[in-house]
């Protein structure tokens, strides 16, 4: 398990301290360049734990932005039945968690008004004919025996789940720090997360609820266990961003546009922590694209002898 990035007298990375997970032995591996891609939370923890006389707040953190501006999308979970699909044939809806449908963000289009910044898109999961067994909603149906089985089969193609994902703004007080009083089994400080949404996100959540209620009504759907105003717990969207943000100004960002640290030129960070803000979309393909660009740049710099 990687614990810290080690630096030399020039302030450059010289390798990584890690622990053998089986024996617990502490080791070091030397490197010309260190590329960090442990996902937003663990990459941030690694960087903040990489303290030295030159970097008392963590490697490359002279700007105090590493750990700050944590963004995690807000999300609600709406589910129910579409009676128009009762008694229809079972279909092949095998996708990512069922018949996977995506409704892109639309509130920026001409004629749309809103009282908040940014927007949301929606994913449909566990929708349609579940290939792994009864529809998730079947567990709440009344009855017993043969009549219950018939009702489960009748409703099987008709279950839907709608998940709006909304963009949260980057706030400096939303941050990851390391807690020196709480450590893992290797003695490495654990991450601490302080996170809350603001008025902008609450207004967006209201619009999310308004829209899904309208959508389900127009489709003739029936909501199940619907709780307006109740957001999924922070972390549910598993799309964390922003804690090692890229930018042109070293006073306001930790990385340049190629995911290279402003203060430590032989350290690159290539996961969601590099985003300056979150979007409402899944970030994976953007992370891959940025990583590809970063490694092309890294290869060029190595060939040029700059690293």
C-alpha positions in Angstrom: 0.0 0.0 0.0 1.5 3.3 -1.1 1.8 5.7 1.9 3.9 8.7 0.9 5.8 10.3 -1.9 9.4 10.8 -1.0 11.4 13.9 -2.0 15.1 14.8 -2.4 17.0 17.9 -1.4 15.9 19.7 -4.6 12.2 19.2 -3.7 11.7 16.6 -6.5 10.0 13.3 -6.0 12.6 10.5 -5.6 10.2 7.6 -5.1 7.4 6.2 -2.9 7.2 4.7 0.6 4.9 1.7 0.7 3.9 -1.2 3.0 3.7 -4.8 2.1 0.1 -5.8 2.8 1.0 -9.3 3.8 3.9 -8.7 6.1 3.5 -5.1 7.0 7.1 -4.4 6.1 8.0 -0.9 5.1 9.6 -0.5 1.7 10.7 2.2 -0.8 10.7 2.2 -4.5 12.7 4.8 -6.4 11.4 6.5 -9.5 12.3 9.2 -12.0 8.7 10.3 -12.2 5.7 9.5 -9.9 2.2 9.2 -11.4 -0.6 9.2 -8.9 -4.0 7.7 -9.9 -5.5 6.2 -6.7 -8.9 8.0 -7.2 -9.8 11.4 -5.7 -9.9 10.5 -2.0 -6.9 8.2 -1.8 -4.7 10.3 -4.1 -5.5 13.3 -1.9 -4.7 11.4 1.3 -1.4 10.2 -0.3 -0.4 13.8 -1.3 -1.3 15.3 2.1 0.6 12.6 4.0 3.7 13.3 1.8 5.1 16.0 4.2 8.6 17.2 4.4 10.5 20.3 5.6 10.0 21.8 2.1 6.3 20.7 2.0 4.9 20.8 5.5 1.3 20.8 4.2 1.8 18.0 1.8 3.8 17.6 -1.4 3.2 20.4 -3.9 0.7 22.1 -1.6 2.1 25.6 -1.2 -1.1 27.0 -2.6 -3.2 25.1 0.1 -5.6 23.9 -2.6 -4.9 20.2 -2.3 -7.8 18.7 -0.4 -10.0 21.6 -1.0 -12.9 22.1 -3.5 -14.1 18.6 -3.2 -17.1 18.1 -5.6 -19.4 15.1 -5.4 -22.6 15.1 -7.5 -25.9 15.3 -5.8 -28.4 12.5 -6.6 -31.9 11.4 -5.9 -33.4 7.9 -6.5 -36.9 7.7 -7.9 -38.5 4.3 -8.6 -41.9 2.8 -9.4 -44.1 1.0 -12.0 -45.2 1.8 -15.5 -48.7 0.1 -15.7 -48.6 0.5 -19.5 -46.0 -2.2 -19.5 -48.0 -4.7 -17.4 -48.6 -8.0 -19.2 -46.1 -7.2 -21.9 -43.5 -9.8 -23.0 -40.3 -10.1 -21.1 -37.6 -8.3 -23.2 -33.8 -8.5 -23.3 -33.0 -5.4 -21.3 -29.5 -6.5 -20.4 -27.4 -3.4 -19.9 -25.6 -1.7 -17.0 -28.0 -2.6 -14.3 -30.9 -3.2 -16.7 -32.1 -1.3 -19.7 -29.6 1.6 -19.3 -30.9 4.9 -20.6 -29.4 8.4 -20.3 -31.2 11.7 -20.4 -28.7 14.5 -21.0 -28.7 17.8 -19.3 -31.3 20.1 -20.9 -31.8 23.1 -18.7 -29.2 25.2 -20.5 -31.2 25.2 -23.8 -32.9 28.3 -25.1 -36.1 29.2 -23.4 -35.2 27.3 -20.2 -34.9 29.4 -17.0 -33.6 28.4 -13.6 -32.6 30.0 -10.3 -29.4 28.1 -9.9 -26.1 27.4 -11.7 -25.2 24.3 -13.7 -27.5 21.4 -14.2 -28.3 17.7 -14.1 -28.6 14.7 -16.3 -30.5 11.5 -15.5 -29.6 7.8 -15.6 -32.2 5.0 -15.7 -31.0 1.9 -13.9 -32.7 -1.4 -13.0 -35.3 -0.5 -15.6 -37.2 -3.0 -17.7 -37.0 -6.8 -17.6 -34.5 -7.7 -14.9 -32.3 -10.6 -16.1 -31.2 -11.6 -12.6 -34.6 -12.3 -11.0 -37.7 -10.5 -10.1 -37.9 -6.7 -10.5 -36.6 -4.9 -7.4 -40.1 -3.7 -6.6 -41.5 -7.2 -6.6 -40.4 -7.6 -3.0 -42.9 -5.1 -1.9 -45.9 -6.7 -3.6 -48.6 -8.2 -1.3 -49.8 -11.7 -1.7 -48.6 -15.3 -1.4 -48.2 -18.4 -3.5 -49.4 -18.8 -7.1 -51.3 -15.5 -7.3 -48.2 -13.5 -6.1 -46.0 -15.3 -8.7 -48.5 -14.3 -11.4 -48.5 -10.7 -10.3 -44.7 -10.6 -10.2 -44.5 -12.0 -13.7 -47.2 -9.6 -14.9 -45.3 -6.6 -13.7 -41.8 -7.9 -14.5 -41.1 -5.6 -17.6 -42.7 -2.5 -15.9 -40.2 -1.5 -13.1 -38.2 1.7 -13.6 -35.6 3.6 -11.6 -34.6 7.2 -12.4 -31.4 8.7 -11.0 -30.8 12.5 -11.6 -27.2 13.4 -11.1 -26.6 17.1 -10.4 -23.4 19.1 -10.6 -22.2 20.5 -7.2 -20.2 23.7 -7.2 -16.6 23.7 -5.9 -16.4 25.2 -2.4 -13.1 25.7 -0.6 -14.6 24.5 2.7 -15.5 21.2 1.2 -12.3 19.3 1.7 -10.3 16.3 2.5 -7.7 16.5 5.2 -5.6 13.8 7.1 -6.3 13.1 10.7 -3.1 12.5 12.6 -5.0 11.0 15.5 -6.5 8.3 13.4 -4.2 6.0 11.4 -4.4 2.7 9.5 -2.7 -0.4 10.6 0.6 0.9 9.1 0.5 4.1 11.1 -0.5 6.3 8.1 -3.0 9.0 8.9 -6.5 8.4 7.6 -8.5 10.8 5.4 -11.2 13.0 7.0 -13.9 14.4 4.7 -15.9 17.6 5.5 -18.6 18.1 3.0 -21.9 20.0 2.7 -24.0 21.3 -0.1 -25.2 24.9 -0.5 -28.3 26.8 -1.6 -27.4 26.3 -5.3 -27.5 22.5 -4.9 -30.7 22.6 -2.9 -32.4 24.7 -5.6 -31.2 22.2 -8.2 -32.6 19.3 -6.2 -36.0 21.0 -6.1 -35.9 21.2 -9.9 -34.8 17.5 -10.1 -37.9 16.5 -8.1 -40.2 18.7 -10.1 -38.9 17.2 -13.3 -39.1 13.5 -12.3 -42.6 14.0 -10.9 -43.7 15.6 -14.2 -41.9 12.8 -16.2 -43.5 10.0 -14.3 -47.0 11.6 -14.4 -46.8 12.1 -18.2 -45.7 8.4 -18.6 -48.6 7.2 -16.4 -46.2 5.8 -13.8 -46.8 5.0 -10.2 -44.1 6.1 -7.7 -43.0 3.7 -5.0 -41.6 4.9 -1.6 -41.0 8.4 -3.1 -39.5 10.9 -0.7 -39.4 14.4 -2.2 -36.5 16.4 -1.0 -34.4 13.5 0.3 -31.0 13.3 -1.4 -28.9 10.2 -1.5 -26.1 10.3 1.1 -22.9 12.1 0.1 -20.6 9.6 -1.7 -23.5 7.7 -3.3 -22.7 9.0 -6.8 -19.1 7.8 -6.4 -17.9 10.6 -8.7 -15.5 12.6 -6.5 -13.5 15.5 -8.1 -11.6 18.6 -7.5 -9.1 18.2 -4.6 -6.0 18.5 -6.7 -7.3 20.8 -9.3 -5.6 21.8 -12.6 -5.2 25.4 -13.7 -2.8 28.1 -15.1 -2.4 30.0 -11.8 -0.1 28.1 -9.3 -1.7 30.1 -6.5 -5.1 28.7 -7.2 -4.3 25.2 -8.5 -2.0 22.3 -7.9 -1.6 21.0 -11.4 -1.0 22.5 -14.9 -3.1 21.5 -17.9 -1.1 18.3 -18.4 -1.8 17.1 -14.8 1.8 18.0 -13.8 2.3 19.5 -10.4 3.3 23.2 -10.5 5.7 22.8 -7.6 7.0 19.3 -8.2 7.5 18.8 -11.9 8.1 15.1 -11.7 4.7 14.3 -10.1 1.6 13.8 -12.2 -2.0 13.3 -10.8 -4.3 11.6 -13.3 -7.7 10.9 -11.6 -10.8 12.8 -10.8 -9.0 15.0 -8.2 -7.5 16.9 -11.1 -10.8 18.3 -12.3 -11.3 22.0 -11.4 -15.0 21.3 -10.9 -17.5 18.5 -11.4 -20.0 18.0 -14.1 -23.3 16.2 -14.0 -21.8 13.4 -16.2 -19.9 10.2 -15.5 -16.3 11.3 -15.4 -14.5 8.1 -16.4 -14.0 8.8 -20.1 -12.8 12.3 -19.4 -10.3 10.9 -16.8 -9.1 8.5 -19.4 -8.7 11.3 -22.0 -6.8 13.6 -19.6 -4.6 10.7 -18.5 -3.8 9.9 -22.1 -2.9 13.5 -22.8 -0.8 13.7 -19.6 1.2 10.5 -20.5 1.8 11.8 -24.1 3.2 15.0 -22.5 5.2 13.0 -20.0 6.8 10.9 -22.7 7.7 14.1 -24.7 9.3 15.6 -21.6 11.3 12.5 -20.9 12.5 12.3 -24.5 13.5 16.0 -24.3 15.4 15.4 -21.1 13.3 17.7 -19.0 12.5 15.1 -16.4 
